[in-house]
Amino acid sequence: MYGPQCEIAVNGTAGDFYDEARRGTWWSILTKTEAVRTDAVKAAFKKGEWNHYRIVVKGDHYQSFINGVPTADFTQPGDPEGYIGFQVHGIKAGTGPYSVRWRNVKFRETK
């Protein structure tokens, strides 16, 4: 798979999008090409708690929100259709425990 991925991370990039496979570029709310964060956006992600993500993609316009706080808003042409996936990166043995869980996942087509 390739294309923008919305981050679930405790390192301050939660809610940013990353295009790892093709461009190696980050997008966030404040700049459209690099991750520059505000305290409010960093505070939106609650480590160790359930977080509500809302991801909206209309054409080439991408937006993300964590717990109601806007975290990314950018336009990136080139992905008119594709797949939606969930991913967990591997970690070295003994560096965890880490876990990622999803609940109440909903998809809705926008017009």
Secondary structure, DSSP 4 states (H G I P E B T S, - for coil): --S-EE---SSS-TT-EEETTTT-EEE-SS-SSS----HHHHHHS-TTS---EEEEEETTEEEEEETTEEEEEEE--S-SS-----------TTS--------S-------
